[in-house]
Every structure is written in C-alpha cells, then in structure tokens.
Amino acid sequence: MAMNYNAKDEVDGGPPCPPGGTAKTRRPDNTAFKQQRLPAWQPILTAGTVLPTFFIIGLIFIPIGIGIFVTSNNIREIEGNVFMYYGLSNFYQNHRRYVKSRDDGQLNGDPSALLNPSKECEPYRRNEDKSIAPCGAIANSMFNDTLELFQVGNASDLMPVPLKKKGIAWWTDKNVKFRNPPGTDPLAERFKGTTKPVNWVKPVYMLDSDEDNNGFINEDFIVWMRTAALPTFRKLYRLIERRNDLHPTLPAGRYYLNITYNYPVHSFDGRKRMILSTISWMGGKNPFLGIAYIAIGSISFLLGVVLLVINHKYRNSSNTADITI
C-alpha cells in the first residue's frame, strides 16, 4: 500500500502516523531535567567580589613562594643525609615509543610474560631465539657508570666514603611493581630460557651479589625504569648516611670522585654529571615551585590593582554623568 509523504504532516520532524496510531514525537519529556527547568545559581561578578579575590590570592601566594624559594636555595646548608645523583642531558625518556617499550607483567615476575614478552618491547623483545629479560628500550638503555667517592686525607691517602645502594627506590616500586619470577630455585634458574638486553654486559640475575637487590628488584634498575618527564633529569644513585650528630655527613675537605665510564652519551649529544644534595621539608632543591607561586601571586595582585583603578575611574565618570543630567 503506497503512502503519500507531505512535510507539513510531520509531527516534530517524524513521518505521519497511520490512522488510529500514536503520534511519534522527538520532543523531550516534560520533566524539569529534560526541559532545563532545574534551579541554578550563577554568581554575579562585581568589583566588590572580584577585587578582594585577586588581592587575597596575591597576599597568600607571594609569601608562600618566597618561603619555598629561600628554603630551596638554602638547602645545602641543612645538615643531614646526603643524596648522590647522576644526571643526564638531552636524553628524551618521555618519547612515546620509548615509554611504552616495556612489559610490566614481565617486570612483576609473571612466568608467561618472562618467556613471551609484550610486542611493545620490539625491537628489544627477543635475541638469539630467546626472550630478553628485561625487555624493551628503557631497560636496554640503563645507566651503568660506576661512581666512587673518596675523601683525601692529610697524607693524600684516599679514604672511601660509604655509599648506600639500598633505599634509593620508591617503596611501591620495590615491593609491588617489580618482582622476580616465583620459586625457590637460584635466581639464575628462574631466569632460564632468557637472555640479557643487547647493551648489557651481564644478565639481570647478576646485577648484585645481594639476593634482596638482584634481578628485577635491583634498585638501580628500578630507579632507571621510572622514566623522566624532561630531557634533562637526575636520578638517585646512592645515599650517604649521617653517622652521628657529632660528625657531619661530609666534613669539609678535599674529595676525589672516581668514575668508571661505561655509558656513552656522544650518540645523542648528551652530558653526564654527578650531584650531591641534601633535602629539606619540601624535598630536594627545586626553585621552580617557589618561582611559580611568586609569579601567580604577583600577577593576581597586579590584576587586582589594575581592575581597582579601572573600577574607580568608570564609577566616578558614571556619577559625574548622572549629576550633569
């Protein structure tokens, strides 16, 4: 049966309904929500409400920023544990393909992922018909220079400064995210069927003689696997603990730094450096946070002054015009 179509017969844009049928409509239900009749509150921005806000933000942020900035600059004067960092420049750990080039299941000790890593690890997934453990570009490019610090004595004797290699990784990384393959066999047996990353000198189960700092739970490895957001970064290398309150952590004097050069940086035009730092209540030295607070507070205070002048000027002009009329 043919039906003639006429746009005038549509009900809210729909086709005409057959005789005796119910009319189809696209009109929303007659409810407060669908008809947008819910009660609403909209602030009325006036000079009396906006100007105090700008001044309050400025008065709060500027002192906080000054306090953080001064604390950050004076951080070297605080006695306590000394942290040794290594730093790299022009190394883009934040590249998308580099960040994804890892297998978290393998790093968590999953036996199936150990022998069959994720394809995200390509081209560092397999080598010599064996799965690479740990796989991926991040692990393959692990920093492996050795840093040793000595204090020079009166007779030019070199006294080694004790460097603590445990306690440098985040607790959640060490105890949750990174685990060795399960089992009671020696670690080398649990990694059987795998091979070392291409750029590594030795396999992952020979990173340390300490069983609690070997394999995937080696803290140097864990620190490296936490990728940096910027191309110039530092990573914690060792801790120099304070022995007692009577002796400073690093007494004034001459020191000798011995570096075993293993990590090339010429290919990416990079630089390496070693940093010694202490920490304060706000962490390590980082002047950016203080500068940001000072900048935001100053801008808010300046905007408040400008708006106050504009409001005063136009309000006086309006009053003069009313009197003239």
Steps between C-alpha positions, in 0.01 A plus 500: 500500500656830392503804729540859392756700699445864583742699715208699643356181647812427709477514876822654628692378198367139500293323233120505528349233718249249358133548582422402857870492594690705758683804372882466516682805630857605564398746767676426834293394797338776697730471800703764681826334396427450130326836463787676683286639778727388786591770752840653430736743667710743303738734680477868418854627452540846640798709603417429863540123448772475234754752633533347850555159339798624297651676802454199727665264247791741465545545874495123558707378205784754513613419860468126434707533183769704676518243781533206258756680286718597797476147644600349165802728465619432856455126476874432489540654846278242672687216674371150434531207258664588169352369178719420201333535160611437146363735237453477124428775247337476156363151577130484412359234729154651440483391134174312444651185348777494760256527793287213363799275433469280808297205632362568847380140529853374444640751751245377754635145470230345279655172366301512175606859427859409588524258207255681272540874549262763368537614140537854634861402579597473132773512378639402842262208552704199391865432424669176393158326502459579869279752674680801641461558874438779568369587155450840340693815417487642854677204655742470206622859554554471877765730647801291606784736594658429839559792740732477800569782745817529710611751762859615458691473829792703631755271338304489175353170607163415346235400752186357334171669589236231578226513235174323577343338194173384661214732590528710183184365329136572582349251746208424268736427211725276706223302672206513259584577136831313465530134598731216402352182347350283774676194633763382745765409243807722455420819311697387194275192471184711523624709205587190297402531135558875489791716390639837608409829326717577198695785661550333837830345603347240733154347549242639738556227760864613542438868575587461870633235735230593753197278432266772623643746245537275197294430192192709433510638857843657457450859614729656239289329235171604665611865521594501131167346395307795648525721191564875524264762361768737366814443289726634776450297816669349803449163665596391849816288498615456860438616858769637729356450847587719795682289756427707812422851618864571591641458149369658180399274216771636270764693699666798336802395300616361168318217325583278206230365268584186303279433198505173310385612156260247346209712377560684167317828440661617175236334282227733631726801572437469872679591822552310823541647845507405868304696760529498879198642681318501830123528548269720706133485602409562133732237353800562279611826346232624260461879462226469237219455753595814692534701179159379383332608826667842486403548133133403552472711814660803331276472193188470717601800711580707189167411337324599819668842495418554130136401542473716810624806303267425209201453730575823688540697177179383333296524817602864539418566133155346547430713807609817313274418208202450736561838662528675162172356378 
